[in-house]
Amino acid sequence: MNVLVCVKRVPATGSRITLTEDELHIDTKHLGFTVSPHEECAVEESVRLVEALGGTSVVLTLGPEAAVEQLQDALAIGIERAILLESDADGWDAAATANAIVEAVREEEMAGATFDLLLFGNEAADSGEYQVGVRVAHALGLPCVTGVKAIEVLGEALTARREAVGGSEVFEVPLPAVVTVKEGINLPRFASVPGRIKAKKKEVARRQPAPPAPLVETIRLRVPPEQRSEVQVLGHGPEAAPAVVDVLERLGMVAR
Amino acid sequence: MNLVLVEHEAGIIAGASLEALSFARGLGAPVHGVAFGEGGASALEAAGAHGAVAGTHVTIDGGYAAAAWAQAIADLAAAAAPAAVVAAGTDRGNELLAHLGAKASAPFVANCIAAEQGADGWSLTRQRWGGSLLEDAIVRRPLVLLSVALHAVTPEPAPAAAEFEVDEVAPVVAPEDLSARATRVETAAAGARSLGGAPLVVGGGRGVGSAEGFATLDVFAAALDGVVGVSRAVTSAGWRPHAQQIGQTGERIGADLYIACGISGASQHMVGCRGAKKLLAINTDPDAPILARADYAVIGDLHQVVPAILAELQRRRG
């Protein structure tokens, strides 16, 4: 079972987002970086599948040199090697990103590395475009299941389960395949100190993708007007209880 | 004209699709609905009362296959040359437009809140970070695929067209479009309460302190006939299953009242509870960001405040 898992470096935003002066980026001066929770789970799932079935796991990202940090997070929990598609440029919309990943997968294949499974997060935390995995699947002629909450591999086929309106849907697809996962498919492990040390020695291959030709051009980012509310403090500590129950009654939440 | 995906459950049109229809009407061109599967024709009739002037009902035998459905929409788009294909920003809407975008080499812009077609192309505003940030973008292509952010548009009924016609089509599906199809659909156990549809949600965050600490909130939720939801800190710690998570990577709630206990209010969490009509925050920190979004607040430790509320409820019920 050879797995390729794709991740994206994004700022770890807190309760408020501030923008740079050109209004094209988030001001990250005081922020750390991470990947989407969905992608953390995709990385964990890759490690588990290879632990259970043998084979190799590779993590790929497209981004600046600093994104090596996110690759090393994945290497530290057991992914074997990493690919960085180096680019500092803007303009990587979903279609351009998918093209670069497809190109990288084809180069890997020419170098003798084939993948049974390509894993993605269902959508990136920042841009939330819901389509990179699907576009990669179509370009490579592979079946694709999105929003997956459970994976089981039996021989040459994969069973994927996802939540649907009023229950769940089960898909059985032949391998190789593309699967995009959602947080909740597993509980990702934390990297150990030896894992972090080992990660530093693992291979990070660098490639230069062709410049992006985006279909969607970002003009600017905006922070939406804050939905501030007028908060009514009902009290401090247990003494607030009668005032809380008054509110519950007023809102019709308890039978009077 | 523009195509709009009409989602439905056994013929009952989805609320999100009514929002998508209202959004599409605002784009100016006549709206043509597309619905799939059994009950699709009656869902299209409902779309007719929300501004669709015609509809196509597509029947593809067997389980749901995103690529096959997307190909059917691609065929309609090839014949009718719409400027836009619009869907609700649901899991299914986003998935189908992603497949259609790949098949038609067309731009798919997810979770839009505004769109306008000008001489220069489409000017769009979309949500990033689950809606914590907006992006203005431009697309210079003859065809754009748009999903409409949930709860961003109020559905407005429209006078029905004098002659609303529904075309029936049953396309021949290529085998490669069936390589990923739902082979089984399992319905949730009867009585299972969904977080998204619950009128009252009691939320617990890091401030709950432990898995055992949730006993108080379970009793509180039961006393108010509500459902327990949690923040990401709680599921990451393994205190509660992910199915109970509210937020950008969990559930979106639309409760009449959300009681957030020991939750500081990171933007990723607030994205999930923005749909709640009233918010009561119980927090030890008077400066917690959640208070800026709350209607009511109690400053204090939930482990003292919640038992006191339960005792007061008990007292009043006699």
Chai-1 contact restraints between the chains, C-beta under 6 A:
chainA,res_idxA,chainB,res_idxB,connection_type,confidence,min_distance_angstrom,max_distance_angstrom,comment,restraint_id
A,S15,B,G265,contact,1.0,0.0,6.0,A-B,restraint_1
A,S15,B,A266,contact,1.0,0.0,6.0,A-B,restraint_2
A,S15,B,S267,contact,1.0,0.0,6.0,A-B,restraint_3
A,S15,B,P289,contact,1.0,0.0,6.0,A-B,restraint_4
A,I17,B,S132,contact,1.0,0.0,6.0,A-B,restraint_5
A,I17,B,L133,contact,1.0,0.0,6.0,A-B,restraint_6
A,P37,B,T249,contact,1.0,0.0,6.0,A-B,restraint_7
A,H38,B,T249,contact,1.0,0.0,6.0,A-B,restraint_8
A,D126,B,R128,contact,1.0,0.0,6.0,A-B,restraint_9
A,S127,B,R128,contact,1.0,0.0,6.0,A-B,restraint_10
A,E129,B,A110,contact,1.0,0.0,6.0,A-B,restraint_11
A,Y130,B,N94,contact,1.0,0.0,6.0,A-B,restraint_12
A,Y130,B,A98,contact,1.0,0.0,6.0,A-B,restraint_13
A,Y130,B,A110,contact,1.0,0.0,6.0,A-B,restraint_14
A,Q131,B,A98,contact,1.0,0.0,6.0,A-B,restraint_15
A,Q131,B,G101,contact,1.0,0.0,6.0,A-B,restraint_16
A,Q131,B,F108,contact,1.0,0.0,6.0,A-B,restraint_17
A,V134,B,A98,contact,1.0,0.0,6.0,A-B,restraint_18
A,V134,B,H99,contact,1.0,0.0,6.0,A-B,restraint_19
A,V134,B,A102,contact,1.0,0.0,6.0,A-B,restraint_20
A,R135,B,A102,contact,1.0,0.0,6.0,A-B,restraint_21
A,H138,B,A102,contact,1.0,0.0,6.0,A-B,restraint_22
A,P143,B,S179,contact,1.0,0.0,6.0,A-B,restraint_23
A,P143,B,A180,contact,1.0,0.0,6.0,A-B,restraint_24
A,C144,B,A180,contact,1.0,0.0,6.0,A-B,restraint_25
A,V145,B,A180,contact,1.0,0.0,6.0,A-B,restraint_26
A,T146,B,E95,contact,1.0,0.0,6.0,A-B,restraint_27
A,G147,B,D91,contact,1.0,0.0,6.0,A-B,restraint_28
A,G166,B,T187,contact,1.0,0.0,6.0,A-B,restraint_29
A,G166,B,A188,contact,1.0,0.0,6.0,A-B,restraint_30
A,G167,B,E186,contact,1.0,0.0,6.0,A-B,restraint_31
A,G167,B,T187,contact,1.0,0.0,6.0,A-B,restraint_32
A,G167,B,A188,contact,1.0,0.0,6.0,A-B,restraint_33
A,S168,B,E186,contact,1.0,0.0,6.0,A-B,restraint_34
A,E169,B,A182,contact,1.0,0.0,6.0,A-B,restraint_35
A,E169,B,V185,contact,1.0,0.0,6.0,A-B,restraint_36
A,V170,B,T183,contact,1.0,0.0,6.0,A-B,restraint_37
A,V170,B,R184,contact,1.0,0.0,6.0,A-B,restraint_38
A,F171,B,A180,contact,1.0,0.0,6.0,A-B,restraint_39
A,F171,B,A182,contact,1.0,0.0,6.0,A-B,restraint_40
A,E172,B,T183,contact,1.0,0.0,6.0,A-B,restraint_41
A,V173,B,A180,contact,1.0,0.0,6.0,A-B,restraint_42
A,E183,B,T249,contact,1.0,0.0,6.0,A-B,restraint_43
A,G184,B,H242,contact,1.0,0.0,6.0,A-B,restraint_44
A,L187,B,G238,contact,1.0,0.0,6.0,A-B,restraint_45
A,L215,B,P107,contact,1.0,0.0,6.0,A-B,restraint_46
A,V216,B,P107,contact,1.0,0.0,6.0,A-B,restraint_47
A,V216,B,V109,contact,1.0,0.0,6.0,A-B,restraint_48
A,V216,B,A137,contact,1.0,0.0,6.0,A-B,restraint_49
A,V216,B,V139,contact,1.0,0.0,6.0,A-B,restraint_50
A,E217,B,I138,contact,1.0,0.0,6.0,A-B,restraint_51
A,T218,B,E135,contact,1.0,0.0,6.0,A-B,restraint_52
A,T218,B,A137,contact,1.0,0.0,6.0,A-B,restraint_53
A,I219,B,D136,contact,1.0,0.0,6.0,A-B,restraint_54
A,I219,B,A137,contact,1.0,0.0,6.0,A-B,restraint_55
A,I219,B,I138,contact,1.0,0.0,6.0,A-B,restraint_56
A,R220,B,D136,contact,1.0,0.0,6.0,A-B,restraint_57
A,L221,B,L133,contact,1.0,0.0,6.0,A-B,restraint_58
A,L221,B,E135,contact,1.0,0.0,6.0,A-B,restraint_59
A,R222,B,L134,contact,1.0,0.0,6.0,A-B,restraint_60
A,P224,B,L134,contact,1.0,0.0,6.0,A-B,restraint_61
A,R228,B,A292,contact,1.0,0.0,6.0,A-B,restraint_62
A,S229,B,R293,contact,1.0,0.0,6.0,A-B,restraint_63
A,S229,B,D295,contact,1.0,0.0,6.0,A-B,restraint_64
A,V231,B,L291,contact,1.0,0.0,6.0,A-B,restraint_65
A,V231,B,A294,contact,1.0,0.0,6.0,A-B,restraint_66
A,V231,B,A297,contact,1.0,0.0,6.0,A-B,restraint_67
A,Q232,B,Y296,contact,1.0,0.0,6.0,A-B,restraint_68
A,V233,B,A297,contact,1.0,0.0,6.0,A-B,restraint_69
A,L234,B,Y296,contact,1.0,0.0,6.0,A-B,restraint_70
A,L234,B,V298,contact,1.0,0.0,6.0,A-B,restraint_71
A,G235,B,V298,contact,1.0,0.0,6.0,A-B,restraint_72
A,H236,B,I299,contact,1.0,0.0,6.0,A-B,restraint_73
A,H236,B,G300,contact,1.0,0.0,6.0,A-B,restraint_74
A,G237,B,G300,contact,1.0,0.0,6.0,A-B,restraint_75
A,G237,B,Q304,contact,1.0,0.0,6.0,A-B,restraint_76
A,P238,B,Q304,contact,1.0,0.0,6.0,A-B,restraint_77
A,P238,B,V305,contact,1.0,0.0,6.0,A-B,restraint_78
A,P238,B,A308,contact,1.0,0.0,6.0,A-B,restraint_79
A,A240,B,V298,contact,1.0,0.0,6.0,A-B,restraint_80
A,A241,B,A308,contact,1.0,0.0,6.0,A-B,restraint_81
A,A241,B,I309,contact,1.0,0.0,6.0,A-B,restraint_82
A,A241,B,E312,contact,1.0,0.0,6.0,A-B,restraint_83
A,P242,B,E312,contact,1.0,0.0,6.0,A-B,restraint_84
A,V244,B,I309,contact,1.0,0.0,6.0,A-B,restraint_85
A,V245,B,E312,contact,1.0,0.0,6.0,A-B,restraint_86
A,V245,B,L313,contact,1.0,0.0,6.0,A-B,restraint_87
A,V247,B,Y296,contact,1.0,0.0,6.0,A-B,restraint_88
A,L251,B,L257,contact,1.0,0.0,6.0,A-B,restraint_89
A,M253,B,L200,contact,1.0,0.0,6.0,A-B,restraint_90
A,M253,B,L224,contact,1.0,0.0,6.0,A-B,restraint_91
A,M253,B,L257,contact,1.0,0.0,6.0,A-B,restraint_92
